[in-house]
Amino acid sequence: MENLILLADAYKYSHHKLYLPGTEYIYSYLESRGGKFDNTVFYGLQYYLKNYLQGIVFTKEKINEAETLLQEVFGREDVFDRRRFEYIVHTHGGHLPVRIKAVPEGTVVPVRNVLMTIENTDPACFWLTNFLETLLMQVWYPCTVATLSREIKQIVKRYYTATASAASFAGIDLVLNDFGFRGASSVESAGLGGSAHLVNFSGSDTLPASIFAKRYYGAQQAPGLSIPATEHSIVTLLGEKGEEAIFKHVLDTFPTGVIACVSDSYNIFRACEQYWGEDLKQQVLQREGSLVIRPDSGDPVRTLLQVFEILFKQFGYTTNEKGYKVLPPQVRVIQGDGISLSSIGNIYTALQQAGISAENLALGMGGALLQRVNRDTQEFALKCSYAMVNGKDIDVQKNPVELNAEGQLRTSFKHSKAGRLKLVKEKGEYRTVTLQEASDLADQLETVFENGHIIKEYSFADIRARAGQ
């Protein structure tokens, strides 16, 4: 287990001295200040509470370790004060005297609203609230992945509504598949980000995602589903002349169920027309299950349009109730190269213009799903909005004036909220108010952590249901 005493930005260890004498309480809140998307899916806090904050987190041994390192870091002995942490060990048994409230995980909240608050419960530990900012701020990552994944699902639904048969809607959860494990920065990122994707979809090759969902969110079964599939090392094993033999071996090995085969090792169009569409056509059509053909190079739009043209010619097609072409159920296509938020819309638009139903295509997304996001994608921030100093309540706020690119003064988007906050819902709309406002409306923030103990947990099934509303 990591030493929580060392999981903060180095400068924070001086704050116990820099806060004004007489400071008793610090109250801070988390929000998405804007960014790429208008809404944010709140997800991932429970992992941080369980893995880092609950139980006895400060001990004498960890204080000793921190003291040694921090004296090396600062080169002086008047910054780190072990007595602050020893107080928590002696008074609270090493448990954190803080209270955290948050919107239920899976909730979709418009940006610029409070998502979480944190405050110290012991006035001697006023410094602890924002000491925990560094770690808790990392919830931006699963929130952002869950938000991105949900936005893509909205795109998928839109094109399914326009072009796909009613029966095919049951498979939407398997349209976007997580291929991001190898491109993630760590196993922890793959698990946390991958499970965030599973809030919206079920397709995933990132096993840590299902492990996280089961370990930290009580999922009864692995929420991430996958299928047998080849890679280039399999298909190229006999060289170009042996590619068709490998394809037949794939069909022989898995005569039923869904199987995916990468088919661009040499010539994707030859593979679709001659190997799959002529020589192996009858074996493909006699299968109980789908062969999913995977292009993996070239311009996605142009490649897919030509692949579908060939497959329609070789395998035939039906026209669904919306007037769009659909391959026989034994043949489908998955595009896993060059998939991103922007490219998905371009692909679906091209298919729609060509009269091709979205139900013919699955997607695989790697680095653009789990890695190509950052804290500024949704402009996450955790800021102090209230304090008590010498028994006096103080509303705290930053409100910078900044110069824009034209040299004009303006109020920065980084201005923060003031006071003790709550999230209310009125006529189906969320808004942030102070505790004194809208007293007749219930606070949507729930106490999830208090004095070292998790007060409320959310199941993965409930989170998925909430995000899908």
N, C-alpha and C positions, 0 to 999 in steps of 0.2 A: 504494500500500500504506500502511495506517495505521502511524503511529509507535507501536510497542508500548510504548515508554517512557512514553507518555502514556495508556495504556489501563488505568489503575488508579485507585481512589479516591484523592483528593488526600491524605488523612491518611496513606496508606501510605508516602509518601516520607520520613516521619520515623522509620520503624520500624528502619532500620539503626542508629539511635542508641538506640532505646528497648528493643530486645532486650538482655538482660543481657550484659555483656562476657564473652567466652569462649564465646558461642553458636557452634556449628559446624554443626549440622544441624537443620532443621525439616522435619517430616513431617506432612502433612495428608491428610485423606480427605473424600470426598464421599458423602453419603447422602440419601435421601428419608426424612425423620423421621416420615412418616405422611401424612395428608391425605385427599383424597376417595376415593382408590382403594387397595386393599390391595397392589397390585403396581405396579411401575414398569418401563416399557420403556426400556432404556438406548440412546440414539441421539443422534448429532450431534457427538460429540467429534472425530471424524476431520475434520470441516469446520474446526473451530477450530485443530486441529494444522496442517492444510495451509494454511489461509488466513492464520494469524497467527503460529504458533510455529516452524515449520520453517525451517531455513537460517539465513542471516545476518540477524538482526533488530535488532541494535544496531550503529550506525555513529556516527562522529564527527559527521556532519551531523544525525543524529537526536538525539544528545545535546545539541548546540547548540540545536536547536529546543526541546527539553524544558526546558533551563535557562532560556531566555528566558521561556517561558510560566509556569513554576513560580515564578520570582522575582516575576512579576506577581501570581500567585495568592496567594502567602504574604506578599508584601511584606517579605521578609527573605531573607538569603542563607545561613542556617545550617540549612536543611531539606534541600533537594535537594543531593546530593553526587554530582557528575558522575564522581568517581573510582571509584565503585562500578560504574558502567556502562563506564567506560573499561577497568577491569580485565577485564571480560568480553570487550571488543573485543580487547585485547592478548593475553589468555591463552587465550581460546576462539574467537578469530576472529569474535566477534559472535554465536556460537551460544549457546543457553541451556543452562547446566550443570544440568539437572534431569532426573529420571526420572519418567515417568508410567506407572502401571499401571492397567488398567481391565478390567471385565468385557466380553466380546465384545459388540459392538453388535448390538442386536436381542434380547438376553437379557432375559427377564422375571423380575425379582427382587422378592421380597417387600420391603415397606418396612422401614426400620430396619436395612438391611444396607449394607455398604460397596460402592460402585459404582466408585470410582476413588481412587487415591492419588497424591500428588505429593511429591517430596523433592528437595532440592538434592544435587548430586554433588560439588560443590567447597565445602569448609567456609568459604571466604571469601565465599560467596554464600548464606549462611544466610537472608538477608533476601528472597531471590528467590522462595522457595516460596509464601509467602502474598501476595507482591506480585502474583503471577499469578492470585490468587483471583478478582478482580473479573471478568476476562475469562472464565476457565474456568467460573465459576459460571453463566454464561449458558447452559450446556448444559441447565439446567433447562427451557428453552423447548422445544427439540425433543423432549426426554424426555417432557415433559408432554403435548404434542400427540400424540406416538406412543402414549402411555398412554391418553389420552382416546379416540382413534380406535380403539384395540384394544378398549376397554371397550364402545364402540358396536357393534363387530363381534360381540362376545359376545351382545349383545342381539339383533342381527339373526339370528344363528345360532339363538338360543333360539326365536324366533318362526317361523323357517323350519322348525325341527325339529317344532314343534307344528302348523303349518298348511300348509306348502308341499310341493309334489311333489318327489320325489327328483331328478328331472331338472333342477329349477330351482336346485339348490345350486351348479351350475357358474357361476351368475351372481352369487353373493354378493359377489365382489370389486368389482362395479360398482354395488352398492346405494347406498353413501354416497359422494357426489360432492363434491369440494372446490370451493365457490363463494367462497372467502375472499380472493382476491387483492386486490380493491378495498378490503376492510375491514382488511387487514393494516397494521401501522404503518410498514412499509418494504418495499422489494423484497427485501432480505435476509431479513426475517421471512417473507415469502411463500415464498421459496425454501426456507428451512430448515424452517419449520413445514409447508409444503406437502409437502416430501419426507418428513417424519415421518409424515404421513397416508398416504403411498404405501407405507410399511412394512406397512400393513394392507389397504388398498384400492387399486384401480386407477383409479377414476373421479376425474377432476380437470380443471378448467378453468384451473388455476394453472400456467402454463407454466414459471415459474422453478423449480417443484418438480422437474420432470423435468430441467431444466438442472443443478440441484444434484446430483441423483442420478447423472447422467452425469459431471459434472465432478469431484466429490469422492468418489464411491463406485463409479466404473467401470461404471455401468449401460451395457450394450451398446445397448439400445434405450430410448426414452422409456417409463418405467414408468407414466406418467399418460396415461390414454386419455379421449377426448372424442368428441362427436358434433355434427353441425350442429344449431343451435338458434336460435330467434328471440328477440328482446327486444321490449319494448313500442314502441320507436321504429319497428319494422318493422310490427307488427300494427296500430298506430293511424294509419298513414300516410294511409289513405283515410277516416278517421273511422269512426264506429260503423256506418254503413250499408255501408261497404266492408270490414268485418272478414271476412266470409265470402269475399270475392274474394281477400283476402290469404291466408286459409287454403288456398284452392284453389291459389294460386300456390306456396305452400310445398310442397304435395303434388306439383305438376307439376315443380317444380325438383329435388326429390329423390324420384324414383319408387321407389327401392330404399334399403335400409339403414334404420338407426334415425335418426329426426328428431324433435326436441322442439319444441313450439309453445306459448308462453305464451297462455292462453286466457281470462284474467280481465279483459281490458282494459275490458270493459263489463258483461258478464253471463256468468259462467262456466257457469251452469246452462243458459242458452240456447245457449251455444256447444257444450256437450256434447250437448244433446238435439236441437237443430235443425240446426246447421251440421255438426258431426262425425257425429252419430247419425242424421241423415236425408238432408240434401242431399248430403253428401260421403261417405256411408257406404260405398257400393260402391267408390269409389276407394280408401278406406282399407283395406277388406278385400281388395282386389286387389293391394295393395302386397306386395313381397318385403322385409319388414322391419317394424318397429314404429313407429307414431306414438305419441309420448309426450306426453300432454296435461298441461300445467302450470298448476294453480291458483297464485295468487301473492298472495292476500289473504283476509281472513276468519279465523275460528277454524279451525285446521287439522283438528281432529277432526270437527267438524260439517260442514265443507266437503267433506272427503274422503268421509265417509259418504254425503252426498247425491250427489256426483259419481259414486261407484261405483254407487249405486242407479240413476242415470240411464243410465250406460254398460252395466250389465247388462241393463237393459230394452231399450236400443237395439241393442246388438251381441250380446246373448246371452252365455252362459257355459257352461263345463263344470264338473264337480265332480271335484276331484282325489281321489287314493286316501285322503286324510285327511278328506274330506268338506267341503272348503272351495271356494268359488266362484273360478273363474279366467277372466278375460277371454280372448277370442281372442288369439292371439299378435301380431296386428297392432295391438293397442291396449294401452297401458300408461299409468300416471300417475306423475308425479314431483312431490313436495312439497318446495319449496325455501324456503318462507317460514315463519319461526317454528320452525326446526328446532334443537333443542338436545338434550343428553343426557337431560334430563327429559321433553321433549315426545315423543321417539321412542318411549319405552315406552308413553306414553299413547295414541299413535296406533296402535301395533301391538295394544295391548289392545283398543281399540275395534273395530279391524278383525276381530280374532279373535272377539269377542263377536257381531259381525254376520255371522259365517260367511264372511269374506272372506280369502283367502289372502294372506300377506305377499308372495308372488311377483308380485303385481299392481303393487307400489309401489316406486319408487326414491326416494332422498332427496338433497337438496342442502343443504349446510351451509356457512355463511360465517363471520361474526364469532365465532360460538359455538365454531367449530372452531379458528381460528387466532389469535383475539384475546382471547377471554373466558377467558383463563387467566393465572395469575401464579405467582411462585415459591412462594407459599404453598399453591397447589392441591395440591402434593405435599410441601410443607414441606421444600424442598431446603436443605441447608447444607453448607459446606465448613469443617472445623475441624481445628486442630492436635491430634494425639494422641500425638506423640513428639518429643523433642528430645534433642540431645546438647550439653551445656554443660561446657566444660573437661574433655572426655573422659568425662563421666559420662552414662549413659543415664537419661533421665527420661520416665516415662509422664505425659502431659499430659491433663487432663480438666477440663471445666466441668460443674458439677452444681448449678444454681441452685435455691434455695428461693423459691417465689413465693406471693403471696396470690391466692386465687381470688375469684370474685364475691361469695362469702359471707364473705370475710375470713378464710378458713382457710388455714393454711400447707400447702403441698404441694410435692413435687418437680416441677420443670418438665419438660415434654416436651423442652425444649431441652438436656437433659443430653447430653453427648457421650461418645464411646468413648475408651478409653485404650490406648496402646501401638501397636506396628507390627502392622497388621491383614492378614488374608487372608480371602477368601470361599471357603468350602468347600461341597461338595454331598455330602450323605449320605442315602442312601435316597430320592433324588429331591428333597430339601429343601435350600434354601440357608440358611446361617447364617454369621455373622461371628465370627471368633475371632482371637486374637493369634497371631503367628508361632510362639510356644512351644506353643500348644495344637494338638491334632489334627494332630500332625506326620506322621501316616500318610496324611492326606488332601491331595490336590493343591489348590493355590491356583487358583481360577477366574479371578483377575485376571491379565492378561497384560501384559507390557511393550510399550507401543505407541509410546513416545517416549523418547529418551535423547540428551542432549547435542546437541540441535538437529536430530536425525534421527528420522524416522518409522520405527519398527522393524517394525511390523505394521499391515497394512491389511485392511479388511473390504469385501467386495463387496456391492452392494445386493441381489443375489439371495440371498446367504447371510444377510444381515440379515433379509430378508423371511421366509426359511424358518425362521430361529431364532425370530422373533417369533410365528410361526404354530404353534409346537409346543405 
